[in-house]
Amino acid sequence: MRLIVLAASTSLLILAAACGANGESAPASSQAGAALETRPANNPDQQPAFPGQTRARGVKTDVALSHSVVASGLTHPWGLALMPDGRWLVTEKPGRLRIITAEGQVGEPVQGLPRVDARGQGGLLDVITSPGFGQDRLIYWSYAEPREGGNATSVARGRLSDDGARVEDVQVIFRALPVYDGDKHFGSSLAFAPDGTLFITLGERSDRPMRAQAQDLGSHMGKTIRINADGSVPQGNPFVGCEGALPEIWSLGHRNVQGIAVQPGTGAVWTIEHGTRGGDEVNLDKPGLNYGWPDAAYGVEYAGGQITGGNTQAQGTEQPVYYWDPVIAPGGATFYRGAMFPGWDGDLLVAGLKEKHIARLVIENDRVVGEERLLTDLGERVRDVAVGPDGAVWAITDEADGKLVRLAVAR
């Protein structure tokens, strides 16, 4: 039996309480100053649920910045992960994983990865190192896996050989269900929590017949997932033991989450979600909670017209901490910690594809109180963002001639 969660009723509240969900909305806060975004909204009739939920005031870094292109010639790079020796793991969407040095030397494709379905938005997606990489050399990656009848997002892990030439002992530790023959909204970003559990973000596959599965606890589509590093299910997951619910589910009601970051110090999980026109979201992603899609959303359909009657709120669903209208088409995200920009400590950096920049979001009391656009002079779609050992910000661009870029204090 599949368990369908009706966002327009109290069913989720009852179910979440029964299954141990403990999230609650943070109090609203106000902000002053000129908004960074001044363009007309895609849906001017919609209003934010609280002050500062969109169009945060503009802030500006008080030192000059400059970027350098460290490597180029990458084919639609998607995921970026730092290794302890300062080299970078970079995925390319067609199915290649490369190691790139801080000086820009691009290695040959790492051998041993499984085949991917690279149609549309599919392919080789995120990559992350094990928390114990220095000892076990394990890496984890998400990808659109071709399967009988279609495809779906999967996560695999393997040991990176000592010479970095191949991955060994590859295991697929998670396979999203159901299989669907489509080419959109695979998600998928990865992050380890302080307790060693692994978070996986998934899309709902975009097409209208699939949208409702974001509210279906018998489907992985449109969910944030939490598993142990070996693929087993943590007993503390909110829907473990709930009839009809898949136990890997952490939260539901998502459209297409391509960014996730675990907040230093608190361990809180933040996810970044592609909305439709005017509906990109930043969510504080808590266990057992419903983030609304498709029953509540900001923005309008790509083809025009209201989304599910134009509702921005629905009983039993959470509001985004922040949304962009117009959208930036967000990619990966990370919290900043580093010596180079001490004034950014604790800020959330979000890659922007459509608007070709990195959004720096100033977070206070779980609210966005300021926003800055970084790397605007590069003029390329930014897919993922990370922080280097010295505090410089690194990014990859989603282009046919994709680049690895370093953003630092200007010399």
N, C-alpha and C positions, 0 to 999 in steps of 0.2 A: 504494500500500500504506500502510495506517495502522500506526503504531507504538504499541503498547499497552505501558505501563509497569506491571509487576506489582510493587506495593509490598511484597508478601510474599516477594519473592525478591531476589537480588542484581543483577537485570538493570539497574536504574537506576544502581547504583554503577558497573557496567561501562560503561554508555552514557555517563554523565556524565564519567567519566574519559576516554573516547575523544573526547568533544566539548569537553573543556577546562574542565569545571566545577571550581571551586576553593574551594567553601565547606566549612566544617567547624563543628561545634558548639563553642560557647564553654564553658569550664569552669564547673561549678556554683559558686554562692556561697551563703552562708548569710545570714540576717538575723535580727534580734532585735526585740522589741517586739510590742505587741498588733496583731493583724490588723484592718484596717479592716472587712472583710466578716465578719459574724457570723451571717448567716442559714444555714439548712441547705443543703447542696449538693444539686443536682438528682440527682446520682448519688453517694451517699456511699461506694459501693464502690470508686470510682476514686481513685487516689492520684497526686499529682504526680510527675513523673520526677526532680525535684531540688528542694531547698529554695528557697522563694520563687517557684516557678513560678505560684502562685495565692495569693490572700489575702495580699497584701503588707501590711506594717505600715502603720498610719495615720500620716500626717504632716499638719502644719497650718501654713499661712502665718501669719507673725507680725505681719502688719498687717491692719487691717480692710478688707474689700472691699465694694464696692457695684456694682450694675448699673443701667444706664439703657436704656430702650427707645428706640432712635434712629429706627426706622421700623417701621410695622406695615401690615397689610392685604395682605401678600404671600400668594400661593397656593402652599402647600407648597414654599417655597424649598429648594433642594438643594445648590447649589455657591456658593462665596464666594471672590472673588479681588480682591486689592488692586491698584489702578492707581498709577502713580508720583505722580499728583497728589493722592492721598489719597482718591479716590472708590472705590467698591466695585462690582464686577460681581457680580450675583446672578442665578442661574438660578431659574426657577419650573418645577416639574415638568410642568405642562401644555404647556410649549414656549416660554415667554417668557424673554427675557434683559433685565434692567434695570440701569441705572446709578443708584446711590444715593450721595448726598454724605455726608460725615461729619456734616453737620448734619441729615440725615434727609430730604432732598428726593428723592423717588422719581421717576425718569424714566419716560417712556412706553416700551413695549416696543421693543427694538432690532429693526429690520427686517432681513430677508434670511436668517434661519436656516432650515434645511430642516425639513420636517415630522417630527414625532416620533410614536411610538406610546406614548401615555400610559396605557395600561391597566395595572392592578395596580401593580407596582413600576417600570414603564417610564416614559419621558418624557425631558425634558431634564435631564441629570445634572450633571456637574462642568464647571467652567470654569477656565481658567488663562491667564495672559498669557505671551507670548513672553519669553525672557530678554533680548531686544533690543527690547522693546516701545517704548521711548522713540524708537527709530529706525524700526521697521517697523510698529508698531501692530497686530501680529498677536495674535489670541486663538485659543485652542483649546478645544473643548468635546466632551464625550461625550454620547451620547444613544441611546435605543432607536429604531432605525431600522426603519420598516415596509418589508418586502420581500416579494417574491413567495413565498408559502408560509408566511409568519410574520414574524419580526423577529429582530434581533440588535443587539448594541452596535456603534456606529460612533463614530469620532472625526473631526471636521472642523476646519478652520481658516479664518480669513478676516481681512481687514483691517478694523479698526474705523474708521469714517469719522472725519474730524477733529472733526465735531460730535457724534459718538457716537450718531447716529441709526440707523445701519445697519452691517451687515458686508458687505464687498465681496470679490469674487474668491474666493468660498467653494469650498474643495476638501475632499472627503472623503479623508482620508489613511490611514484604517484601517477595515476592515470585518471584524468577527469572524465566523468560520464554525464550525459550520454554522448555517444559518437554522433556527429552531425556532418553532413557533406556541405561545408561552407568555407568561406575564406576570410572571415572577419571576426574581430573581438575574441582573440585568444587570451587576452591579458598580455604578458604575465611577468610579474616582478617577484623577486625572492628576497627574504631577509631573515636572518637568525635573531631570535630573542635572547636576552641574557641567560635564560634557563636552558638554552641549546635547542629549543624547538624551532621549526622552520615554518615561516609564513609564505604562502603562495597566493598570488592574486589572479583572478580569472575574469574573463568577460562572459557575456550571456549570448554571444555569437551573432548579435546585431539584428538578424532577420526577424520580422514581426512574429512569425510563429514560435520563435525561441524566446522572445522577451519575457513572457510570463514565468519562464523557468528561473529567473532571478528571485522569484518569490516562492519557489518550490524547494522544500528541504529534502526532497528525494532526488535532487539534481545538483551537480557541482556548478552549474552555469551561473554566472553573476554572483560569485561568492568569494570571500576571503577564506583560505584554508589554513589550518594549522596541523602539522604532523611532527612526529619525532624525526630525528636525523636519519633513522633507518627506514622510515616510511610507516611505522606503526602509529597508532592513534593515541595522543595523550588522554589520560582519563579525565583530566580537568576541562576538556572541551565542552562547550555549553550544551550540545545536543547529544552527547553520549547517553545511550539508554533511552532516547526518545523514539517511540515507534514511528517508523516511516521516514526518519531523518538520517542523513548520511553523517557519520560521526566525525568526519574530518572538517566539517563546516565550523568556522569561527563566527562569521557574520554573513548577512545576505542583503539582497536588494541593491546590487551594484550593476553598473552598465558595462564598463570596460576599464578595469583598473590596471594601469601600466606603471605605477610608481608606488613604492612602499618604503618607509623609513621608520626605524625604531628609535625613539627619542632617548638620547643619553641621559642617564640619571634617573629617569622615571620608568623606562622600559615601555612607555606608551607606544602604541602602533598607530601610525598615520599613513593613510592611503590617498593616492592621487588618481582621480577618475575622469576619463573622457566622457563628457556629456554630449548632447546634441548642440545645436547652435545657441550659445549663451548658457550652457549648463555644466562646464567643467567644475569639478568639486575637489576640495580638500576635506577629508573626513578623519576624525579621531575614532579609530576603528576598534570598537569594544565587543567583547564576546556576547553572542546571542542577539545582537541588535540588528535591526532592519533599516537599511539606508534608503529605502523608498522606491527604487526603480522597479518597474515603470509607473507605479501608481502616484508618485510624487517626484517632481523634477523641475529644475529651472531651465529656461530656454524654450526653444521651439524646434519642431522637426526640421531636418535638413531640407526637405522638400517644401517646407512651409506648413503652417497650421499648428494647432495645439498638441501637446503631448498629454494623452489620457485626460482630456478635458482642461488642461492648463493648470492642474493642481500642483502647488509647490509644497503643500503639507498634507499629510494623511495620518489618521490616528494610528498609533503604534509604530511610527517611523521616526527616524532621527533626521535632524537638519544637518547639512554640511557645515563645518566650521567656517568655510569660505567657498565662494564660487566666483568664476570669471564670466563676465558677460560684457563684451564679446569674449570668445574663448581664446585660449593660447594653445590648445591641443597638447596637454602635458604628457611628458614621458616619465623618465626616472626621477628619483628624488633622494636627497640625503640631508641629514642635519649637519650643520657646520660645527666643527671643533678643530682649532688649529692656531698656531702662533702667528701666522701672517696677518690675519684679520681678527684681532681680539674683539672688535666691536660687533662681529657677526656671531659670536658664540651663542649657540642655541637656535640660530636662525635656520629655517627650512629652505633649502635650495631645490628648485623644481625646474627640470628641463622643459623648454617650450618649443614645440615643433612648428606649428603654424606661424607664431609670432617671432620665431627665430631669436630667442634669447633665453637666459636663465633668470627665473623669478626668484628674488631673495625675499622671503616672507619673514617679518619680525613677529615672533610668537611671544605673547604675554598672557599668562593665565588661560592657556588653551584657546586664545583668540588671536587672529591676525590683526596687528595694529600698524603695520607699515609694509610697503612693497617697493622694491627697486628692480629695475631691469638691467641685467648684466650681459656682457658679450654681444651687445646689439650691433657692434661694428663688424662682426664676422659675417653676418648676413646669411647664415645657413641654419637649417633645421637642427635643433639640439635634441638629441635622443636620450642621453643619459649623462649624469653628473656625479662626481666623486671628489673626495678631498685627498690630496697627496700628503706624504710624510712631513713636508715643511709647511703645510697649511695652504699651499696653492690649490686652486680649484681646477679640476680636469673635466673635460667633456668630450663626447663623441658626437659627430653630426651625421644625421640620417640622409645621406646623399649617395648617388652612384659613385662619386669620388669622395667618400667619407673621410673625415679627418679626426685625429686625436689632438686636442687643443689644451693648452695650459694657460690659465688666467692667474695673473699675479700682480703684485705691486710694481708699477712702472719704475724702471731704473733711469 
